[in-house]
Amino acid sequence: MCFIACNSSEEEEYKPLTPEEGEELSGGSSTVFNESAEAFGFASKDLTLDESSDFSVGNSFFRQSWVTAPSSTTARDGLGPFFNANACASCHFKDGRGRPPTFEGELGRGLLLRLSLPGINPDGSSFPEPTYGSQLQDNAILGQTIKGKYTITYQTVNETLADGIVIELQKPVYQIINLGYGALAGGVLVSPRVANQIIGMGLLEAVPESTILAFAANNSNGVSGKANYVYDVQSNSQKLGRFGWKANQPSVRQQVAGAFSGDMGITSSVFPNENCPSGVDCSSIPNGGSPEISEANFNRVVLYSSSLAVPVRRNYTSQDVLKGKKIFEEINCTSCHISKMQTGSDYPILGLRNQTIRPYTDLLLHDMGDGLADGAQDFLATGSEWRTQPLWGIGLINTVNGHTRLLHDGRARNVTEAILWHGGEALSSKNKFKQLGATERNQLLAFINSL
């Protein structure tokens, strides 16, 4: 007789999930409300008038091409003599993410090869290849012999999900060819690197070191993040690494200087020497001055790189996205991809201070297993350790850059493939992902693509 009443009492009423307050503001108050192809290119709205002016000049130096010296364009001459690209934007197109070449001979899309030998210098850095240095520049100015080129072939690695779906992964194999200065040293380690989107770098730099070290101290569930301590050129000391695929740069300033030097052959006050192979006298080659980028303009590029705003989240109120967020937490992705943190109160750019940000990273090194290992040590990072990649902006890479290639070498063609390449400390999370049904997988992917 109580059938209707008893049945209704046993049924659980569905309670819609709700987002956290401010969850959509990934970059705090400087979050930009734009999801167009230009979404990565806006300044933080919290810059001062002087900073905004410097941002504009820095943007110009970031986007425009450098030329060979001597040139009437004296502020932008000095390219090379050996380089991978002639502009920052060649690799970070629209301040976004690079990718591997799609055909043989394609240049300037944001993938380069680092070179090293086993062993560590007194400052903790890796031994460079003795002839070609620490990076293979695959282009050179007129009159100079190019260091070399590379080709990529792919091997297929299959992963089978619990519902029987087979995902074909691509494992890249690199071959360095057309070497201009003799054979590579025996035992050389080749480490591919794709250029990242550069949004929110100043916000990450503004996170207090104590916060990052607290993440490292809070190891659990088989996950043990490790801080990388790296050589800071200007202070001549070891500092916490934050930037680069192995957290091998301590600051935006040194990251920018390293890119000018290694990728374009542009000297700065931080790295004043040219990159030349053994036996090549760089002093006999015309340059754009000493240094080739003035301190004022270099500082403007650093300011620009530090203050690019993070785009607002999309679809963050969607029930599928919120369910995906819950799954993201349940399968322990947040052990490394930490969602929320605070910036400090002493960062040089006042507008980036005291912000609640949601980058989904811990800025720490984690062992990702043999599948992603390059075998190359980078300060304290072993050959299988990588910095947790910030996930903010990941859902807009295709809109901005026209592709969805992920991981340090761009091998993953989408988010699913990137997850399936996780190993080591992330193996348990990967296996839990493989056990999800199609609906849950799609909800998880909807969440990640909303970031």
N, C-alpha and C positions, 0 to 999 in steps of 0.2 A: 504493500500500500504506500510505502514511502519511496517508490522507485524514482520518481522525478527528483524529489528533494535529495535523496541519497546520491543519485548520479551527479547532480550539479555540485554537491559538496566535494566529490572526489575529483572533479575536473579542475585542473590548474588554470587559473586565469592568466592569459598571456600578458606579460608586462613589457611594453616596448622599452628597448634600450635607449639611453640618452647619452649624448656626448658630455664630456667635461666642459666646464665653463672656460671659454677661451681656447678650446682645443684646436680650433681652426687657425689660430695665430701662431704658426710654426716658428716664426722669427720674432715673436714678441711684438712690441709696438711698431717696429719697423717693417712688419709683414706687408708685402705689396699685394693689392687686390687685382691681380692680373693673371690670366691663364692662357694668354695668346702665345704666338711664336716668339714674342719678345719678353716673355715672363721672367727670364733670368737676368735681364739687363737693366733693372731699375735700381736707383740709389735708395738707401734707407732714407725715409722721410724725416728722420731725426737728426740729419746732418745740419751743421751750422751753414751760414751763407758762404763763408770761406771754404769749408770742407766741400760744399756742393760745387763751388768753382773748381777746386782741385780735382774733384771727381770727374768733371767734364773733360779736363785736360788729360787726366789719366786714362779716361775712356778712349780718347783720340790716340794716345800712344799704344794702347792695348790693341786697338782694331786696325790701325793703319800699318802698311808694310814698311819694313826697314830695307834700305838699299845699300849697295856696295859703296865704299869710300874710294876716292873722294867724290862728293856730290854737292850740288847746290843746296840739297835738302840736308843741311848740316846737323839739324837736331835729330835726324833719323838715319844717318849714314854710319857704316861700320859693320854691316851684316857679315857674319862669318869670321874667318874664311871657311869654317866648316859649320854646317847648321842642319837642322831638321825642318825648320819652318821659317818664313820671313816675317811672321807676325804672331803675336799671342793668340789672336783670333783664328789663325789657321788651324790650331789644335782645339781651342776653346771657342768654337763657332757660336756666336750669339751668347757668349759666356757659359756655354754648355759643355757637353760631353763628347769626347772623340770616339773613334771606332777603328777597328782594323781596316786595312785596305780591302776593297771589294774586287779589285782586279790588279794584275801584276803591273807594277810601275806607278800606281797611284800614290801621290805624295801629299803630305800636309793634312792628314785627317786625324792626327792625334795619337798614333801609336809609335812608340820608340823602343829601342832595345838598350838596356843598361848592361854593362860588361864589368865583370870582376873576377878576381882569383881568390881561392881560399886563403884566409888569413886576415888579420886586422892591423891597421895602422895604430900608432900610439894614441891618436885622438878617437879611436874606436871605429873609424870608417873602414870600409873594405878596401883591399888592394885593387887598384885599377888594372886593366889589361895593359901591359907595359908599352905597347906601341899605339894602341887606339884609344887609350884612356878609359874613362868610366861610362862612356856612352857612344854608340855608333851613330854619328851624324851621316845621314845618307844623301847629303847634298853639299855642294861647295861653290864658292864664287868662281868666276871665269879665271882660268889660268891655274887653278889648283885641282889636284886629283881627288876625287871623291873617296872617302874612306872605304865605303862598301855599300852594298844593298842587302836586302833580305827577302826571302820568300816564306810563305806560310802554306803548309798543307794541313789537312785535318783528318784525324782518326775518329771513328765513331765509337762512342761508349753508350751502351744502352742502360736505362734505368726503368724498371717495371713497377708501376704503382699497384696498390692493393686491389684495385678494381680491374686490373689487367691491361691498362693502357701503358704502352711502351713509349718512352720519351728518348729520342736519339740526341745525345749530347755530342758536341764537337770538341775534341782535344787538339789544340794547335801544336804543330811541330815546326820549329823555325830553322831555316838554313841561311847562313850569312854567305853571300856570294860577291864576286867581283871586287875582292879586297884590293885596295890601292897601294898598300904599304907592307905587303908580305903576309905571311900566315899568322893567324891568331895563336897565342900561347896555349900550350897544352893545359887542359883542365879548366879552360875559361868557362865561366858561368854566364848564361844569357838570361836576362830578366826583362820580359816585356812589360811596358807600362802604358796605359791609356790615360789620356787627359780627362780629368774630372770636371763636372760643372763646378763653378767657383762661388756659388751663392753662400752667404752666411759664414764666410771664413773668419771675419772679425768677431762674430758672435762666439764661434768656437775658441778663438784665441782669448776671448774675455772670460771664459769659464775658469774659475780659480783652480790652480794646480791641486789644492787640497781636495776639491770635489772629484777630480779624476783619480787621485790616489785612493780616495774612499771607495770608488768603484772597484779598484783593484783589490782592496782589502775585503770586499764583500763577495768573495768567490763562493759559488754553490752549484749544486747539480752537475758536477763535473766540468764546470766552466771556470777558468782561472785567467782572467785578464792580467796583462803585464804591461807596465809602463816602459816605453823606450826612452832612454836618455842618450842624447845625441850632441854632437859638437856644434856649439854656437860660435860662429866665426868672430863676431864683433866683440863678444865678452871673453873670448878665448877660454870657454868653460863648457861643461856638460849641462845641458838643460833638457827639460821634458820635451819629447817629440810629440807633435800634434798633427802634422800635415804630411801628405804623401802616403802611398799605399802601405808603407811599413812604418809610418809615423817617424820618418827620418829627418824631418825639418822642424825646428823649434818655434818658428815664427812665420807669419805671412811675409815679412820682409825678406827673410832668407830663402823662403820658397820662391818668391818672385825673382830674386837675384839669381838663384840656381837655374830657373827657367830661361832667363835672359842669357846666361852664360852657356848652359849646356844645349839648349834647344835652338838658339839663334846666334850664338857667338858674339853676344853684346856684353862688353865689360861694364862693370859698375864699381862703386866704392866697396861693395862687399866682396865681389870676385873680380879683381882688377886684371887678371891674366887671361890671355887667349887660350883656347883649347886646341892644341896642335899635336899631330902625331909625332913620334920620335923621328928626328932627322929633318923635320920641316922648321925652318927659321921664321917664326911668325913676325919677328921684328922687321923683316924685309918686305912684309906685305902691308900695303896701305891700310890704315885703320881710321876710325871715326873720332879719334881723340882718346885721352886717358883721364877718366873713363869715357866710354862711348855714349853712355846715357848720363846726363848731368844729374847731380844729387837732387836738385829741385824736381826734375821730371821723374826721376826714379821714385821719389817719395810720393808723387802724385799717382803713379801706377800702384804703389803699395796701398795708398788710401782707397783707390778705386777697387782693388782686389779685396780689401777688407770690408767694404761697405755695400756690396751688392746685396739687395734685399732678398729674403726668402719668400716665394709665392704662398698665397693663402691655400689652405686645404680645399679640396672639392668634395662634394657629396658626403661630407663628414656626418651629416644627420641621417643618412640612409641606414635602414635597418640591416641591409646586407653588409655595409661597410662596418657598422658597429659590431655585428656578429663576427666579422672577419678580424676585427681588433681583439675581440675576446679570444678567438682561436690563436691569434698571434701570441697572446700572453700565455695561453694554456699549453702551447707546445714549446714554451720557454725561449722564444725568440728574443724576449726582452732581457734575458740575461746579458746579452751583448748590445743589442740595439735598444739602449735605454731611452725611454721616450722623453723625459722631461728633466730639465736642470736649470740652474740660475747662472746668469753672468755676474761677474764681480762688480765692485764699486770703484775700481781704480783704473779701468781701461782708458787709454788715451782718447778714444772717440767717445765723448760723453754720452751720445745718444744710444750707444750699445751697452751702457752700464745698467745693472739691476733689472735685467730682462728675464722673464720666464720663456725659455725656448724649448722646442720639441724637435731635436735633430735626429733622434733614434740612432745614437751611437754612444759608446763609452770612451772613444779615442784611445783605446787600449789595444795591445797585440793579443791575438788568439791563434792557437794552433788550428789550422783549417784542414789538416790532413795531407796525405801524399798527393792527392789528385790535383791540388792547386799549388803545390810546392814548386819553387824555382831553385831551391838548393842554395840560394845566396844569402849569406848573413848580412845584415844591415844594422850596424851598431849592436844593440841587444836583441834585435829581431833575428830569429833563426830562419832557415830556409823554408819552413812551413808556416811561419807566423805572419799574419797580416793585421793591419789596423781595421777595426770595425768601421765599415763604410757608413757615413750618415745617409739616411734614407730620404731626408726632405728633398722634394723636387723630383723624385724618381718617376712619378706618374706623368710628368711633363716633358721628359726627355724626348719622347717621340714627337711631341708637338713642336718643341724648339729645334731639335736636331735631326728629326726624320728617321730615327732608328731606335731600337730598344736594346742595344748591346750593353751587357753588364759584366762585372768583375774586372780584375786588374788588367786583363789582356783582351777584354771584349769578347771572350769565347762564348758566353751565354747570350743567346738570342732573345731572351725574355726573362721575366721574373721566375717562372717555373724552373727553367734551366739553371738559373743562378742558385736557387735553393738546392737543387739536386747536386750541385757541385760542392756543397758544404760537407765537410768531413771533420775529423779530429774532434775538437770540443763541441762542434755543432752537429755531429753525426746523429745524436739522439733526436734533436729537433727535426733534422731532415727525415729520419725514419718515421717520426710522428706525422710529418707532412705527407709522406707516402701512404699512410694509412687512412687519410681523410677521404671521404666520399666526394663525388664531383661537386655537389652543392657547397660543401664546406670549403673545398679548394677554391672555388670561384669567389666565395665570400672573403677568404683570406687574401686572394689576389686583388679583389676590389678594394680592400682596406689599404694594401701596400700601394696600389696605384692612386689612392686618394691623397697620399703624402706629398 
